[in-house]
């Protein structure tokens, strides 16, 4: 087995647009690269905006069950061995309640993540295909779910997103707007929640400095994490403005970009100049 050529103790990898192909699969080459990291004694941590279910499933499929997963855009960190929550930075109720009540009054499509599930109002149209999946639940009213703070909140549609940002943009929260083809979404997080913050906290627990961390991602919310890590690698399929903020690049998620990055920057197997890929 090849030994790492760079001193890396932990590799953090995003899911969508990064480890997962466009078909939402982990390619055989990516699987082999992840397995090589584990054999070399390097921790592998999934860092994703998704809820708990998908990263937990993928981590177990890749035999990463002894490593924590960071999910919910960094607002939740879960230990897969014990099931214990290692970190949770939800949206404070003092802000969450008026935001959710405003959306309900205005008829803005909304979902919240609480109790390890996504929730939407009963009868609300499934705006995205995965809203019919097992991670989703329906509720007649969000009021019953707000006995404790939600992990994060999602709004959909250009007009609804703009209305929420105008009304609540002054609050000490992290409001992130994403565009997915013809869909506009705003994610509301605690102002202290983020992938970089969660990864840094986890690395402090392990005693691993940023210089010994490699991070791979493709989205705007990955950029702080990529810039924090000693080796931050952006995917070739990332938006141009995202690629411009991270100097090291790999190929696309459909071209096994995670494996190419690991082979090049950890194990020194040069497969072409991925900086210009």
Residue frames relative to the residue before (quaternion, step in Angstrom):
aa qw qx qy qz dx dy dz
X 1.0000 0.0000 0.0000 0.0000 0.00 0.00 0.00
X 0.4681 -0.6691 0.4999 0.2886 3.56 -0.95 0.88
X 0.3150 -0.7227 0.5812 0.2016 3.53 -1.10 0.69
X 0.6026 -0.5738 0.3977 0.3866 3.59 -1.09 0.61
X 0.3377 -0.7346 0.5500 0.2097 3.57 -1.06 0.77
X 0.7112 0.3138 -0.2155 0.5909 3.57 1.30 -0.27
X 0.4583 -0.6851 0.4829 0.2957 3.59 -0.97 0.77
X 0.1592 0.7647 -0.5961 0.1861 3.53 -0.12 1.37
X 0.1907 -0.8041 0.5570 0.0832 3.56 -0.81 1.03
X 0.8002 0.1069 -0.0413 0.5887 3.59 1.19 -0.44
X 0.1320 -0.7611 0.6314 0.0680 3.54 -1.05 0.87
X 0.1486 -0.7751 0.6118 0.0527 3.57 -0.78 1.10
X 0.0084 -0.8286 0.5576 -0.0484 3.57 -0.73 1.04
X 0.4119 -0.6879 0.5543 0.2231 3.52 -0.99 0.99
X 0.4634 -0.6809 0.4909 0.2840 3.60 -1.24 0.37
X 0.7994 0.3188 -0.1830 0.4752 3.59 0.16 -1.29
X 0.8258 0.1543 -0.1498 0.5213 3.54 -0.80 1.04
X 0.7141 0.3915 -0.2338 0.5312 3.57 1.29 0.02
X 0.8070 0.1696 -0.0894 0.5586 3.61 0.10 -1.21
X 0.7139 0.4150 -0.2425 0.5092 3.57 1.07 -0.75
X 0.4380 -0.6654 0.5413 0.2691 3.54 -1.10 0.78
X 0.7039 -0.4281 0.3337 0.4581 3.56 -1.28 -0.05
X 0.6627 0.4705 -0.2910 0.5047 3.57 1.26 -0.41
X 0.4567 -0.7100 0.4147 0.3396 3.57 1.36 0.22
X 0.5052 0.6019 -0.4416 0.4330 3.53 0.99 0.96
X 0.3738 -0.6650 0.5894 0.2658 3.54 -1.30 0.45
X 0.3871 -0.7603 0.4717 0.2229 3.56 -0.46 1.19
X 0.6468 -0.5201 0.3782 0.4101 3.62 -1.18 0.43
X 0.6570 0.5077 -0.3259 0.4521 3.60 0.95 -0.79
X 0.6428 0.5002 -0.3232 0.4818 3.58 1.00 -0.77
X 0.6194 0.5392 -0.3399 0.4584 3.59 1.02 -0.75
X 0.6650 0.4993 -0.3078 0.4623 3.59 0.92 -0.87
X 0.6530 0.5146 -0.3213 0.4534 3.59 0.98 -0.80
X 0.6415 0.5050 -0.3238 0.4782 3.59 0.99 -0.79
X 0.6516 0.5149 -0.3164 0.4585 3.59 0.94 -0.86
X 0.6313 0.5316 -0.3343 0.4550 3.60 1.04 -0.73
X 0.6172 0.5343 -0.3455 0.4629 3.59 1.04 -0.70
X 0.6672 0.5026 -0.3039 0.4582 3.57 0.87 -0.95
X 0.6529 0.5097 -0.3187 0.4608 3.59 0.93 -0.86
X 0.6827 0.4787 -0.2807 0.4754 3.58 1.12 -0.67
X 0.5466 -0.6443 0.3836 0.3728 3.58 1.29 0.04
X 0.4992 0.6457 -0.4264 0.3899 3.57 1.22 0.42
X 0.4209 -0.7002 0.5172 0.2549 3.58 -0.84 0.96
X 0.1293 -0.7696 0.6216 0.0683 3.56 -1.10 0.77
X 0.0384 -0.8157 0.5758 -0.0399 3.57 -0.60 1.19
X 0.3176 -0.7223 0.5871 0.1811 3.55 -0.84 1.03
X 0.0504 -0.7821 0.6209 -0.0165 3.56 -0.90 1.02
X 0.1496 0.8314 -0.5043 0.1790 3.58 -0.28 1.24
X 0.5064 -0.6276 0.4967 0.3208 3.53 -1.30 0.32
X 0.5291 0.6554 -0.3981 0.3633 3.57 1.25 -0.25
X 0.5987 -0.5318 0.4534 0.3915 3.50 -1.37 0.19
X 0.7711 -0.4212 0.2392 0.4132 3.55 -1.32 0.07
X 0.6492 0.6063 -0.3452 0.3028 3.59 0.80 -0.99
X 0.7136 0.4627 -0.2786 0.4461 3.62 0.74 -0.99
X 0.6874 0.4564 -0.3230 0.4635 3.67 0.73 -0.82
X 0.6182 0.5293 -0.3543 0.4606 3.60 1.04 -0.66
X 0.6573 0.5086 -0.3118 0.4604 3.59 0.91 -0.90
X 0.6923 0.4721 -0.2877 0.4639 3.59 0.82 -0.95
X 0.6221 0.5387 -0.3444 0.4518 3.59 0.99 -0.79
X 0.6859 0.4739 -0.2927 0.4683 3.58 0.90 -0.83
X 0.6210 0.5349 -0.3405 0.4608 3.57 1.06 -0.71
X 0.7223 0.4103 -0.2269 0.5083 3.58 1.09 -0.74
X 0.4493 -0.7090 0.4293 0.3333 3.58 1.33 0.18
X 0.4198 0.6803 -0.4757 0.3669 3.53 0.98 0.99
X 0.2870 0.8309 -0.4467 0.1662 3.55 1.27 0.32
X 0.6634 0.4977 -0.3316 0.4498 3.60 1.14 -0.35
X 0.6458 0.4788 -0.3235 0.4991 3.57 1.31 0.01
X 0.5259 -0.6249 0.4637 0.3434 3.62 -1.07 0.64
X 0.2495 -0.7096 0.6236 0.2130 3.55 -1.37 0.20
X 0.2430 -0.7276 0.6246 0.1465 3.53 -1.18 0.72
X 0.0491 0.8224 -0.5607 0.0828 3.58 -0.58 1.10
X 0.7439 0.4120 -0.2835 0.4433 3.57 -1.33 -0.19
X 0.6553 -0.5395 0.3001 0.4352 3.58 0.97 0.94
X 0.7161 -0.4345 0.2477 0.4869 3.58 1.18 0.52
X 0.5415 0.6461 -0.3971 0.3630 3.59 1.24 -0.07
X 0.7890 0.2119 -0.1054 0.5670 3.61 1.22 -0.35
X 0.0476 -0.7722 0.6336 0.0075 3.57 -0.93 0.97
X 0.0890 -0.8246 0.5585 -0.0139 3.55 -0.72 1.12
X 0.3336 -0.7060 0.5942 0.1927 3.55 -1.03 0.93
X 0.3207 -0.7895 0.4909 0.1813 3.59 -0.51 1.15
X 0.6006 0.5733 -0.3672 0.4192 3.59 1.13 -0.48
X 0.7985 0.2722 -0.1255 0.5220 3.57 0.87 -0.95
X 0.4152 -0.6937 0.4780 0.3434 3.58 1.20 -0.49
X 0.4730 0.6955 -0.4206 0.3401 3.56 1.30 0.04
X 0.4029 -0.6739 0.5642 0.2555 3.54 -1.13 0.71
X 0.2539 -0.7993 0.5327 0.1139 3.57 -0.58 1.19
X 0.8006 -0.0176 0.0284 0.5983 3.55 1.14 -0.58
X 0.0823 0.7844 -0.6100 0.0771 3.57 -0.96 0.87
X 0.0103 0.7931 -0.6060 0.0608 3.55 -0.61 1.19
X 0.0569 -0.8501 0.5235 0.0065 3.61 0.24 1.25
X 0.5995 -0.5178 0.4542 0.4075 3.53 -1.38 0.04
X 0.4579 -0.7013 0.4581 0.2976 3.64 -0.59 1.03
X 0.5665 -0.6296 0.4167 0.3302 3.57 -0.98 0.86
X 0.5938 0.5882 -0.3669 0.4083 3.58 1.06 -0.70
X 0.7188 0.3643 -0.2300 0.5457 3.59 1.23 -0.49
X 0.6434 0.5625 -0.3311 0.4000 3.58 0.95 -0.88
X 0.6647 0.5364 -0.3195 0.4103 3.59 0.84 -0.95
X 0.7124 0.4300 -0.3008 0.4659 3.66 0.67 -0.89
X 0.6154 0.5411 -0.3562 0.4491 3.60 1.07 -0.64
X 0.6879 0.4770 -0.2779 0.4711 3.58 0.86 -0.97
X 0.6458 0.5136 -0.3195 0.4660 3.60 0.96 -0.83
X 0.6228 0.5355 -0.3311 0.4645 3.58 1.03 -0.79
X 0.6722 0.4997 -0.2986 0.4574 3.59 0.87 -0.94
X 0.6485 0.5104 -0.3233 0.4630 3.58 0.96 -0.81
X 0.6632 0.5060 -0.3112 0.4553 3.61 0.92 -0.86
X 0.7320 0.4331 -0.2249 0.4755 3.55 0.99 -0.88
X 0.4393 -0.7093 0.4490 0.3198 3.59 1.24 -0.16
X 0.3522 0.7331 -0.5010 0.2957 3.58 1.15 0.60
X 0.4672 -0.6690 0.4891 0.3081 3.63 -0.78 0.93
X 0.0366 0.8160 -0.5659 0.1125 3.56 -0.70 1.13
X 0.0236 -0.7538 0.6552 0.0441 3.53 -1.25 0.51
X 0.1369 -0.7701 0.6124 0.1144 3.57 -1.16 0.52
X 0.2981 -0.7192 0.5950 0.1995 3.53 -1.25 0.52
X 0.2147 0.7561 -0.5824 0.2076 3.55 -0.59 1.22
X 0.8406 0.1336 -0.1189 0.5112 3.55 -1.13 0.72
X 0.6583 -0.5577 0.2818 0.4198 3.57 1.04 0.93
X 0.6921 0.3960 -0.2993 0.5240 3.59 1.14 0.54
X 0.4129 -0.6300 0.5853 0.3000 3.51 -1.35 0.38
X 0.1292 -0.7880 0.6002 0.0452 3.54 -1.05 0.84
X 0.0038 -0.7556 0.6549 0.0147 3.54 -1.12 0.79
X 0.6202 -0.5559 0.3989 0.3837 3.53 -1.24 0.44
X 0.5639 -0.5994 0.4512 0.3451 3.57 -1.04 0.79
X 0.7964 0.2663 -0.2192 0.4968 3.54 -0.86 0.99
X 0.5220 0.6307 -0.4207 0.3908 3.58 1.24 -0.19
X 0.5265 -0.6483 0.4532 0.3116 3.55 -0.94 0.89
X 0.4313 -0.6671 0.5430 0.2722 3.55 -1.09 0.79
X 0.2507 -0.8163 0.5057 0.1231 3.56 -0.13 1.29
X 0.7640 0.2066 -0.1176 0.5997 3.57 1.13 -0.69
X 0.6323 -0.5800 0.3578 0.3685 3.57 -1.08 0.74
X 0.6870 0.5039 -0.3052 0.4253 3.59 0.94 -0.84
X 0.4947 0.6604 -0.4344 0.3612 3.61 1.25 -0.09
X 0.6539 0.4702 -0.3169 0.5010 3.57 1.26 -0.18
X 0.5006 0.6886 -0.3981 0.3417 3.57 1.31 0.06
X 0.7264 -0.4800 0.2982 0.3912 3.55 -1.33 0.20
X 0.6243 0.5513 -0.3513 0.4277 3.62 1.16 -0.39
X 0.6686 0.5216 -0.2889 0.4443 3.59 1.25 -0.27
X 0.0992 -0.7648 0.6356 0.0359 3.52 -1.21 0.77
X 0.3028 -0.7248 0.5827 0.2086 3.57 -1.28 0.36
X 0.0667 -0.7822 0.6189 0.0234 3.53 -1.17 0.65
X 0.4996 -0.6567 0.4626 0.3241 3.63 -1.01 0.68
X 0.7874 -0.0092 0.0194 0.6160 3.57 1.22 -0.52
X 0.4794 -0.6758 0.4785 0.2909 3.55 -1.04 0.75
X 0.4880 0.6968 -0.4284 0.3047 3.59 1.19 -0.42
X 0.6654 0.5205 -0.3098 0.4363 3.58 0.98 -0.82
X 0.6794 0.4915 -0.2847 0.4646 3.60 1.19 -0.46
X 0.6596 0.5528 -0.2935 0.4162 3.56 1.25 -0.29
X 0.2741 0.7311 -0.5608 0.2754 3.54 0.96 0.89
X 0.7558 0.1334 -0.0964 0.6337 3.55 1.31 -0.41
X 0.6308 -0.5733 0.3548 0.3843 3.60 -1.11 0.56
X 0.4397 -0.6765 0.5171 0.2856 3.61 -1.03 0.75
X 0.5724 -0.6008 0.4310 0.3545 3.56 -1.13 0.62
X 0.7525 -0.2262 0.1180 0.6072 3.56 1.02 -0.81
X 0.3385 -0.7258 0.5752 0.1670 3.53 -1.36 0.38
X 0.1464 -0.7901 0.5912 0.0684 3.57 -1.09 0.76
X 0.0931 -0.7633 0.6374 0.0494 3.57 -1.07 0.85
X 0.1819 -0.8013 0.5658 0.0689 3.55 -1.11 0.73
X 0.7301 0.4133 -0.3217 0.4389 3.54 -1.18 0.68
X 0.5804 -0.6371 0.3857 0.3293 3.55 -0.90 0.97
X 0.6988 0.4724 -0.2887 0.4530 3.60 0.77 -0.99
X 0.6653 0.5079 -0.3055 0.4540 3.57 0.94 -0.87
X 0.6467 0.5170 -0.3160 0.4632 3.57 0.96 -0.88
X 0.6673 0.4972 -0.3055 0.4628 3.58 0.91 -0.91
X 0.6443 0.5240 -0.3262 0.4515 3.60 0.99 -0.80
X 0.6592 0.4999 -0.3088 0.4692 3.59 0.96 -0.86
X 0.6677 0.5004 -0.3137 0.4531 3.59 0.90 -0.86
X 0.6410 0.5170 -0.3301 0.4613 3.61 0.99 -0.78
X 0.7287 0.4559 -0.2466 0.4476 3.56 0.88 -0.96
X 0.8385 0.2174 -0.0640 0.4956 3.59 0.88 -0.91
X 0.3904 0.7602 -0.4553 0.2497 3.59 1.25 0.11
X 0.6279 0.5570 -0.3376 0.4261 3.60 1.19 -0.40
X 0.5556 0.6342 -0.3916 0.3686 3.60 1.21 -0.33
X 0.5400 -0.6296 0.4449 0.3379 3.62 -1.15 0.51
X 0.3898 0.6968 -0.4891 0.3512 3.54 0.69 1.18
X 0.4185 -0.6558 0.5606 0.2837 3.54 -1.33 0.24
X 0.0289 -0.7989 0.6000 -0.0315 3.60 -0.36 1.27
X 0.0452 -0.8200 0.5695 -0.0347 3.55 -0.43 1.27
X 0.1694 -0.7812 0.5951 0.0828 3.58 -0.82 1.01
X 0.0442 -0.7855 0.6171 -0.0116 3.56 -0.90 1.01
X 0.2049 -0.7526 0.6117 0.1320 3.54 -1.21 0.61
X 0.0701 -0.7837 0.6171 -0.0093 3.54 -0.79 1.10
X 0.7777 -0.2267 0.0961 0.5784 3.58 0.01 1.33
X 0.8202 -0.1792 0.1401 0.5249 3.64 -0.43 -1.16
X 0.6140 0.5502 -0.3455 0.4483 3.60 1.27 0.19
X 0.1594 -0.7557 0.6292 0.0871 3.55 -1.01 0.92
X 0.0212 -0.8067 0.5895 -0.0371 3.56 -0.86 1.01
X 0.1406 -0.7547 0.6332 0.0983 3.55 -1.16 0.68
X 0.1678 -0.7711 0.6102 0.0700 3.54 -0.84 1.05
X 0.1716 -0.7823 0.5942 0.0738 3.56 -0.84 1.03
X 0.0145 -0.7992 0.5981 -0.0578 3.54 -0.69 1.19
X 0.6188 -0.4562 0.4668 0.4370 3.50 -1.36 0.16
X 0.5628 -0.6402 0.4084 0.3265 3.58 -0.96 0.81
X 0.6898 0.4599 -0.2750 0.4868 3.58 1.23 -0.41
X 0.5900 0.5932 -0.3603 0.4125 3.60 1.27 -0.07
X 0.2922 0.7365 -0.5755 0.2023 3.55 -1.06 0.79
X 0.6428 -0.5353 0.3762 0.3985 3.54 -1.21 0.42
X 0.6495 0.5185 -0.3270 0.4498 3.60 0.91 -0.88
X 0.6743 0.5059 -0.3035 0.4441 3.57 0.86 -0.97
X 0.6748 0.4919 -0.2998 0.4613 3.58 0.92 -0.91
X 0.6595 0.5006 -0.3108 0.4668 3.58 0.96 -0.83
X 0.6431 0.5162 -0.3232 0.4642 3.59 0.96 -0.81
X 0.6409 0.5171 -0.3244 0.4654 3.60 0.98 -0.82
X 0.6693 0.5000 -0.3005 0.4601 3.57 0.91 -0.92
X 0.6611 0.5047 -0.3092 0.4610 3.58 0.95 -0.83
X 0.6052 0.5317 -0.3589 0.4715 3.59 1.08 -0.63
X 0.6215 0.5391 -0.3355 0.4588 3.58 1.03 -0.77
X 0.7152 0.4323 -0.2389 0.4945 3.57 1.00 -0.85
X 0.4246 -0.7014 0.4676 0.3303 3.59 1.21 -0.35
X 0.4794 0.6588 -0.4319 0.3868 3.57 1.17 0.64
X 0.3192 -0.7537 0.5372 0.2037 3.64 -0.65 1.03
X 0.6759 -0.5070 0.3497 0.4048 3.56 -1.22 0.47
X 0.6197 0.5824 -0.3431 0.3988 3.58 1.04 -0.76
X 0.7231 0.4043 -0.2379 0.5070 3.60 1.20 -0.46
X 0.5750 0.5627 -0.3716 0.4634 3.57 1.27 0.45
X 0.1278 -0.7395 0.6547 0.0906 3.53 -1.13 0.79
X 0.0558 -0.7948 0.6043 0.0027 3.58 -0.92 0.93
X 0.1109 -0.7887 0.6044 0.0209 3.55 -1.04 0.88
X 0.2204 0.7836 -0.5564 0.1668 3.59 -0.83 0.95
X 0.3516 -0.7650 0.5137 0.1650 3.55 -1.32 0.16
X 0.7225 0.4765 -0.2379 0.4408 3.60 1.17 -0.46
X 0.6933 -0.4547 0.3502 0.4357 3.53 -1.33 0.19
X 0.6948 0.4746 -0.2972 0.4513 3.59 0.92 -0.80
X 0.5933 0.5461 -0.3726 0.4593 3.60 1.28 -0.04
X 0.5314 0.6919 -0.3969 0.2853 3.58 1.12 -0.64
X 0.6654 0.4824 -0.3465 0.4522 3.68 0.75 -0.80
X 0.6388 0.5174 -0.3201 0.4709 3.59 1.05 -0.75
X 0.6673 0.4978 -0.3020 0.4644 3.60 0.95 -0.84
X 0.6796 0.4785 -0.2885 0.4753 3.56 1.04 -0.76
X 0.6336 0.5312 -0.3285 0.4566 3.60 1.17 -0.54
X 0.6660 0.5340 -0.3107 0.4180 3.57 0.93 -0.88
X 0.6125 -0.5544 0.4205 0.3750 3.54 -1.21 0.55
X 0.7614 0.0869 -0.0560 0.6400 3.54 1.10 -0.76
X 0.0000 -0.7928 0.6079 -0.0445 3.56 -0.47 1.23
X 0.0679 -0.8179 0.5710 -0.0169 3.57 -0.69 1.11
X 0.2174 -0.7817 0.5745 0.1077 3.57 -0.77 1.04
X 0.5116 -0.6639 0.4642 0.2864 3.55 -1.08 0.78
X 0.5766 -0.6135 0.4266 0.3303 3.55 -1.16 0.64
X 0.6749 0.4833 -0.2889 0.4770 3.58 1.21 -0.45
X 0.4257 0.6973 -0.4731 0.3298 3.61 1.24 0.09
X 0.6129 -0.5356 0.4246 0.3965 3.56 -1.24 0.44
X 0.6410 -0.5535 0.3578 0.3934 3.63 -1.07 0.65
X 0.6748 0.4953 -0.3181 0.4451 3.62 0.91 -0.83
X 0.6210 0.5131 -0.3403 0.4849 3.59 1.18 -0.51
X 0.6524 0.5113 -0.3162 0.4614 3.59 0.92 -0.88
X 0.6398 0.5557 -0.3269 0.4182 3.58 1.05 -0.73
X 0.6934 0.4909 -0.2748 0.4502 3.58 1.18 -0.51
X 0.7363 0.3269 -0.1964 0.5589 3.61 1.25 -0.20
X 0.3759 -0.7879 0.4355 0.2199 3.65 -0.45 1.12
X 0.7221 0.4101 -0.2549 0.4954 3.61 1.02 -0.67
X 0.0603 -0.8178 0.5722 -0.0129 3.55 -0.83 1.02
X 0.1658 -0.7293 0.6481 0.1433 3.48 -1.35 0.37
X 0.6493 -0.4915 0.3800 0.4387 3.59 -1.26 -0.16
X 0.7331 -0.4559 0.2833 0.4177 3.59 -1.27 -0.04
X 0.6563 -0.5000 0.3850 0.4136 3.54 -1.33 0.19
X 0.6741 0.4596 -0.3059 0.4907 3.62 1.11 -0.51
X 0.6779 0.4422 -0.2876 0.5120 3.57 1.32 -0.08
X 0.5523 -0.6353 0.3752 0.3882 3.60 1.22 0.54
X 0.1098 0.8601 -0.4917 0.0800 3.54 1.05 0.81
X 0.6132 0.5381 -0.3588 0.4535 3.61 1.06 -0.64
X 0.6645 0.4974 -0.3060 0.4662 3.58 0.90 -0.90
X 0.6372 0.5289 -0.3299 0.4532 3.59 0.94 -0.88
X 0.6630 0.5034 -0.3079 0.4606 3.60 0.94 -0.86
X 0.6619 0.4985 -0.3068 0.4682 3.59 0.93 -0.88
X 0.6633 0.5102 -0.3076 0.4530 3.58 0.90 -0.93
X 0.7136 0.4556 -0.2639 0.4621 3.56 0.95 -0.84
X 0.8195 0.3291 -0.1482 0.4452 3.55 0.60 -1.14
X 0.7123 0.3836 -0.2683 0.5229 3.59 1.18 -0.28
X 0.8148 0.2555 -0.1149 0.5076 3.57 0.78 -1.02
X 0.4704 -0.7383 0.4039 0.2656 3.58 1.27 0.10
X 0.4528 0.6622 -0.4738 0.3634 3.59 1.15 0.47
X 0.1786 -0.8298 0.5232 0.0764 3.56 -0.01 1.31
X 0.0577 -0.8103 0.5829 -0.0157 3.58 -0.61 1.21
X 0.7608 -0.2134 0.1422 0.5962 3.56 1.07 0.69
X 0.5865 -0.5883 0.4254 0.3592 3.53 -1.25 0.30
X 0.1642 -0.8287 0.5291 0.0795 3.57 0.02 1.27
X 0.4942 0.6402 -0.4513 0.3772 3.61 1.17 -0.17
X 0.7695 0.3243 -0.1793 0.5202 3.57 1.02 -0.73
X 0.3828 0.7446 -0.4781 0.2654 3.59 1.25 0.22
